[in-house]
Every structure is written in structure tokens, then in C-alpha cells.
Amino acid sequence: MEDNIQLELKEVHDMEKLTGALESILFAAGDSVKNRDLMKILGVSQTVLDAIVTGYKESLEQTERGLRLLVLEDRLQLATKEEHSPYLRELLGVNERQGLSKGALECLSVIAFKQPVTRLEIDEIRGVNSEYVLQKLTEKTLIKEVGRKDAPGRPRLYGTTDDFLIQFGFTSLKELKKEIKAPERPEVVPEQDPEQQQIIN
Amino acid sequence: MSELKINISNFEGPFDLLLHLLKANKMQIKDIRISEITFQYMAYLNAMKELDMEVASEFIVIAATLIEIKSRELLPKYKEEVDENDIKIRLMLRIEEYEAFKEIAEILKERFGKDTYIFTKRAETIAPEELPLGDFLKGISMDTLHLTYLALMNRQKSKINRNVTMDQSIEAEAYRIEDKMEELERILTSRSHIRFLSFLEGSRSKSEAIVMFLAILEMARNHRVRISQEDIFSEIIIEKGEINGR
């Protein structure tokens, strides 16, 4: 009986230590860190890591802490809480973020679901030239070049970034695809054309 | 045809316009009546032109597609011809795909946090430790260093081009167009006309012939000489032109 309590206490102590270690690592890293790497550095299995992460994430959310834990695909990253953004904007002298244009949102939609995708493929779907919009989106770090297509001219391939996920409130592309239905290519059966009888003006 | 209220709004592209027209006509994409839509589409483009708005080429490409579908529907069908339905179906599929992404764009718009900003930190930069020189040159003798240096310098030297095959000087032109033009004028004051061939025959070199040719062209341009030819491949005659131009 004593042993069990001792074991539990030790486990809790270990958990606390590991959580602290996780926090230090994520702080120093700044950028996102892969789960894989965290498991290696902390010397723990996926299950243990998941437990640590869940506990840490909750503790950050529930208290008045200023940080939150971002879970992006298979990576973790520390970020500030949204409610404090006015202070941070003041500190960093940053203005309110400008809204995105209709065209920009259209491009993002296409890229989000079809990535990796070339500018030409995007143009085909939208029916317009997207060069300028893609440039702007890259500047805003919402999309990035993810490679080149093995085709004449070796055109750039575009994909969404972590920033895109963060700014639109998704934790992963998988979550995005679950929330928003992917567009399918439907089979179109054209109705019998009544115009074939009419005389067209 | 019912009165069309043309609202010149900003459309993202031809598909955007088509969707708008479909909605205004309460048409589903699969029931699209090409004739009506084409008419309204063209009316829109014309209105844009009247307002001096630039019509992007993409709009015109789709206009051509619509007109093609419409005209194929009017003509009697021949068996060998490309199935008009193919073009129509392809257009309909493209409009549908665009519509799907347009809807997704709307959803994303809702989600975009304009007022909020979360910040992440940049990675810590950890300056690499300076390697002590002793470790850096470990196991390397003076001899090796010397040989490496020699090899490097030789490589560089071999890259220098010592054969300068280009001429260091530029030749002065043996013949100048202005001189040839004066010569031609002098000739034409004493004679009424001259055969072009006689210049070619009298030239001492190819350069001279070419410069004379250029002089003739220049003077012809200024109407100082007239060039004529009776038949194809017959003699080319050069005469004095009107001095003050025609």
C-alpha cells in the first residue's frame, strides 16, 4: 500500500519535472518543435509525451498565464494568448492586421485543399491571373514555396504555412479538412436542352 | 427579354461573373441556358467598356467559349464534329469547381482573426564556440599547408586567359555613307539616271558596295533619289528625286 503511494508520488514528481523541461525547451526553441524530437530529448514515449502535453496545455489555458500551447500537425509551439494582443501590439508597434481580399481568400482556399499546387493550376480554377495575390500571400507568410513541379519550366509549388493555420484557428490541415468539406469533382448530367427547339435571338 | 439591371460590381473573374448571372437568373449550373447567359455576359462586358473599365483578357477568353458553345448549339450537327456537349460540360465543371472554392473562401473569411494577434518567439541564437586554433590545425604539417597553397595558386593561374585573340584596335571605316551619298548626288547632277548594277560592278570591295547600297536607301527615304524597276528582276534604275521631297 505504501509502495503504491510512493510510486504515485514519484510519477507525479517526474511528470512535473518533465513538464518544466518541456516548457524550457519550447521557450528556447521559439519555433515549433517536432513531437519526435521532444520524445528524444525528454527520453519519453509518445504516450507519456501526450500526457505531459495535455496536462501542460490545460494548465496554461485554465490559469491567468499569458502563454498558450499551439498544437500544429506533429509539432508544438508556445505562443501568446489572444486576449493580450492589444498590449503586445502596443509593445511591438504593430498595427491591426489588414483583412484579406476576396481573391486572396480564394487562392488560400485552393492552396489549402490542393497543395502542393502551381500558380497555373490555381489560375485554371479561379479563371484569373493570381500572380500578384500569391506574392502578397507569401509576404504575409500565409503560403510558401514547397518545391518545384517536374514539368516544363519547373514551376513553383505552393503550400500553406503554420502561420496560416494559426491565423485561421486550425491546429492542423487534417482539422481544416474535417471542418470544411473538400470540393469534389461532381459528375454533371446536362438537362435536355430546350433551346434546341427555339430560335435564338 | 426582361429588363436587365446591370450592376457594375467588382468581380474576381469571369467565373465570378457567371455565378452572379446564374444566381440573378435563378439558374442552377446544370440547367445553364447558354444563350441567355451569353447575351447577358456580353452586355456586361460592353457596359464595362463604356465605363472605360479595363476588361481583363480572362473575361474575353470565357466570352469566346460561351459564344462557341452557343454557336454550336445553333448549327446542325455533323457526326465528325467535336461533341459540343464536351465544351459545355467542361465549362460547367469549371464553374462548379470555382463555386466550391468560393464558398470555402467565405468560410475562411469568417475565421480570419483580424483583431487578434498571437506572437511566437524567434529561436534562440546560440553562438558557436570558437574552436581553439590548436584543434583547428590538428594533424596538419607546414608541408601540407604549403602544398595546398601551391595547388590553389596554380589552379587560379591556369584559369587566366593569356591568349587574347580579340583585336585590341578598332578599324576606321573605309567607306562612309555620307561620302557615298555625296558621290551619288554628283553622279546624278551630270547624268539623269544610273543603273544600280553599275555601282555593284564598279565597287572595289563588298564593304564599298554595301555602303553605297545604304546611301541609296537613305537618299530614297529622303526623296532625294527615286528608285524604279520595270519588271521583277529587271534593272533597278536610280534617278534624281525632288529635292524638296514629294
Contacts between the chains, C-beta under 8 A, distances in Angstrom:
chain1	res1	chain2	res2	distance
A	27	B	121	7.2
A	28	B	123	7.8
A	28	B	124	4.9
A	29	B	123	5.9
A	29	B	124	7.5
A	30	B	120	6.5
A	30	B	121	3.9
A	30	B	122	4.8
A	30	B	123	4.0
A	30	B	124	6.4
A	31	B	120	7.3
A	31	B	122	7.4
A	31	B	123	5.0
A	68	B	118	7.5
A	70	B	120	7.7
A	77	B	120	5.8
A	78	B	120	6.8
A	78	B	121	7.0
A	79	B	118	4.6
A	79	B	119	6.5
A	79	B	120	4.8
A	80	B	118	5.1
A	80	B	119	4.7
A	80	B	120	7.8
A	81	B	118	7.0
A	82	B	113	7.2
A	82	B	116	4.3
A	82	B	117	7.6
A	82	B	118	5.7
A	85	B	115	7.5
A	85	B	116	5.1
A	85	B	117	4.0
A	85	B	118	6.7
A	85	B	119	7.9
A	88	B	117	6.4
A	88	B	119	5.6
A	89	B	117	5.9
A	92	B	119	7.6
A	94	B	117	6.8
A	96	B	114	6.7
A	96	B	115	6.4
A	97	B	113	7.9
A	97	B	114	5.7
A	97	B	115	7.9
A	97	B	117	6.6
A	98	B	114	7.8
A	99	B	112	6.9
A	99	B	114	5.4
A	100	B	109	7.3
A	100	B	112	6.1
A	102	B	12	5.5
A	102	B	105	6.9
A	103	B	12	5.5
A	105	B	105	3.8
A	105	B	106	7.7
A	105	B	108	5.3
A	105	B	109	5.5
A	105	B	112	7.9
A	106	B	12	6.5
A	106	B	101	6.0
A	106	B	102	6.4
A	106	B	105	4.7
A	108	B	105	7.2
A	108	B	108	6.1
A	109	B	101	4.6
A	109	B	102	7.8
A	109	B	104	4.0
A	109	B	105	4.6
A	109	B	108	6.1
A	110	B	101	5.4
A	112	B	104	7.7
A	112	B	108	7.8
A	113	B	101	7.8
A	113	B	104	7.3
A	124	B	94	7.8
A	125	B	94	7.6
A	125	B	97	5.7
A	125	B	98	6.1
A	125	B	101	6.2
A	126	B	12	7.0
A	126	B	13	5.8
A	126	B	15	7.1
A	126	B	98	6.6
A	126	B	101	7.5
A	127	B	13	4.3
A	127	B	14	4.9
A	127	B	15	4.3
A	127	B	16	7.8
A	127	B	58	5.6
A	127	B	62	6.7
A	127	B	94	7.3
A	127	B	98	6.5
A	128	B	12	6.4
A	128	B	13	3.6
A	128	B	14	7.6
A	128	B	56	6.9
A	128	B	58	5.1
A	129	B	56	7.8
A	129	B	58	7.0
A	166	B	118	6.6
A	167	B	112	6.6
A	167	B	113	6.2
A	168	B	108	6.0
A	168	B	111	4.7
A	168	B	112	6.1
A	168	B	113	7.7
A	169	B	111	5.4
A	169	B	113	6.7
A	180	B	104	5.7
A	180	B	107	5.6
A	183	B	97	6.3
A	183	B	100	3.3
A	183	B	101	6.2
A	183	B	104	7.0
A	185	B	93	6.8
A	185	B	97	6.8
A	186	B	93	7.8
A	186	B	96	6.3
A	188	B	29	7.7
A	188	B	30	5.8
A	188	B	89	5.6
A	188	B	92	5.2
A	188	B	93	5.9
A	188	B	96	7.1
A	189	B	30	7.0
A	190	B	30	6.5
A	190	B	85	6.4
A	190	B	88	6.6
A	190	B	89	6.4
A	190	B	92	7.1
A	191	B	30	6.4
A	191	B	31	5.3
A	193	B	73	7.0
A	194	B	33	7.9
A	195	B	33	6.3
A	195	B	34	7.3
A	195	B	35	5.6
A	195	B	73	6.2
A	196	B	73	6.9
A	198	B	35	7.9
A	200	B	35	4.8
A	200	B	70	7.2
A	200	B	73	7.7
A	200	B	74	6.0
A	201	B	1	7.7
A	201	B	35	7.8
A	201	B	39	7.6
